[in-house]
Amino acid sequence: MAYLLGTLISAYLFGIVDSINQLLICGALLSFFNLGAWGAMYAYTPEQYTTNIRATGAGMAASIGRIGGILGPLMVGFLMANQVSVSVIFGLFSLSILVAILAILFLGKETKQTHLC
């Protein structure tokens, strides 16, 4: 959740900055936290499923993420073509990251020192 929170803050700031230096710093932070979040998610996600459906569950979660990776840039182009500001677009991205944080907070379970069957 810490990496996702960093991603959330960085994405929001990336959308509202007004100088090149701020854009570069926020972009680097956004990349850092996003890559960290994905690394943690790939380790965390399989533990949320029982052994008999673990591969299917983790594969489905990853495939939905890939679909988002395809649709996200298409959505940006669509929104920009319809005169939606960059700050609003990154606000939408921040909202989706907040939903992920809340999902982990309320639906995720800690599996440390737990026998996974």
C-alpha positions as CSV (number, residue, x, y, z in Angstrom):
1,M,0.0,0.0,0.0
2,A,2.9,2.4,0.6
3,Y,4.0,2.2,-3.0
4,L,0.5,2.7,-4.2
5,L,0.1,5.7,-1.9
6,G,3.4,7.1,-3.4
7,T,2.0,6.4,-6.9
8,L,-1.2,8.2,-6.0
9,I,0.5,11.3,-4.7
10,S,3.0,11.4,-7.6
11,A,0.3,11.0,-10.2
12,Y,-1.7,13.8,-8.7
13,L,1.3,16.1,-8.6
14,F,2.3,15.1,-12.1
15,G,-1.0,16.4,-13.3
16,I,-0.8,19.8,-11.7
17,V,2.8,20.8,-12.0
18,D,3.7,23.9,-13.9
19,S,7.4,23.7,-14.7
20,I,9.7,21.3,-16.5
21,N,11.8,20.6,-13.4
22,Q,8.7,19.7,-11.4
23,L,7.4,17.6,-14.2
24,L,10.7,15.7,-14.3
25,I,10.8,15.1,-10.6
26,C,7.2,14.1,-10.3
27,G,7.6,11.8,-13.4
28,A,10.6,10.1,-11.8
29,L,8.7,9.6,-8.5
30,L,5.7,8.3,-10.4
31,S,7.8,5.8,-12.2
32,F,9.6,4.7,-9.0
33,F,6.5,4.2,-7.0
34,N,4.5,2.6,-9.9
35,L,7.3,0.1,-10.6
36,G,7.6,-0.7,-6.9
37,A,3.8,-1.2,-6.6
38,W,3.7,-3.6,-9.5
39,G,6.6,-5.6,-8.1
40,A,4.8,-5.9,-4.8
41,M,1.5,-6.7,-6.4
42,Y,3.0,-9.6,-8.4
43,A,4.3,-11.1,-5.1
44,Y,1.1,-10.3,-3.1
45,T,-1.6,-11.3,-5.5
46,P,-1.0,-15.1,-5.7
47,E,-1.2,-15.3,-1.9
48,Q,-4.8,-14.1,-2.0
49,Y,-6.0,-17.3,-3.7
50,T,-6.2,-20.9,-2.4
51,T,-3.7,-23.3,-4.0
52,N,-6.2,-25.0,-6.3
53,I,-7.1,-21.6,-8.1
54,R,-3.9,-19.6,-7.4
55,A,-2.6,-19.7,-11.0
56,T,-6.0,-18.9,-12.5
57,G,-6.7,-16.1,-10.0
58,A,-3.3,-14.5,-10.4
59,G,-3.4,-14.9,-14.2
60,M,-6.9,-13.3,-14.4
61,A,-5.7,-10.4,-12.2
62,A,-2.7,-9.8,-14.3
63,S,-4.7,-10.0,-17.5
64,I,-7.2,-7.4,-16.3
65,G,-4.2,-5.2,-15.4
66,R,-2.9,-5.7,-19.0
67,I,-6.3,-4.7,-20.4
68,G,-6.1,-1.5,-18.3
69,G,-2.6,-0.9,-19.7
70,I,-4.1,-1.0,-23.2
71,L,-7.2,1.1,-22.5
72,G,-5.4,3.7,-20.3
73,P,-3.4,5.4,-23.1
74,L,-6.4,5.1,-25.4
75,M,-8.5,6.9,-22.8
76,V,-6.0,9.7,-22.5
77,G,-6.1,10.3,-26.2
78,F,-9.9,10.2,-26.2
79,L,-10.1,12.6,-23.3
80,M,-7.5,15.0,-24.8
81,A,-9.3,15.0,-28.1
82,N,-12.4,16.1,-26.1
83,Q,-10.6,19.0,-24.5
84,V,-10.3,17.4,-21.0
85,S,-7.4,19.0,-19.1
86,V,-4.3,17.0,-18.1
87,S,-4.9,17.7,-14.5
88,V,-8.4,16.1,-14.7
89,I,-7.0,13.1,-16.5
90,F,-4.4,12.5,-13.8
91,G,-7.1,13.1,-11.2
92,L,-9.0,10.2,-12.8
93,F,-5.8,8.1,-12.6
94,S,-5.4,9.1,-9.0
95,L,-8.9,8.0,-8.3
96,S,-8.3,4.6,-9.8
97,I,-5.2,4.2,-7.6
98,L,-7.2,5.2,-4.6
99,V,-9.7,2.5,-5.4
100,A,-6.9,-0.1,-5.5
101,I,-5.6,1.1,-2.1
102,L,-9.0,0.8,-0.6
103,A,-9.5,-2.6,-2.1
104,I,-6.3,-3.9,-0.5
105,L,-7.1,-2.2,2.8
106,F,-10.6,-3.7,3.1
107,L,-10.4,-6.9,1.0
108,G,-6.8,-8.0,1.2
109,K,-5.6,-10.3,3.9
110,E,-2.2,-10.6,5.5
111,T,-0.7,-14.0,4.8
112,K,2.6,-13.7,6.7
113,Q,3.3,-16.8,8.8
114,T,0.0,-18.4,7.5
115,H,-0.2,-21.8,5.9
116,L,-1.6,-21.3,2.4
117,C,-3.6,-24.3,1.3
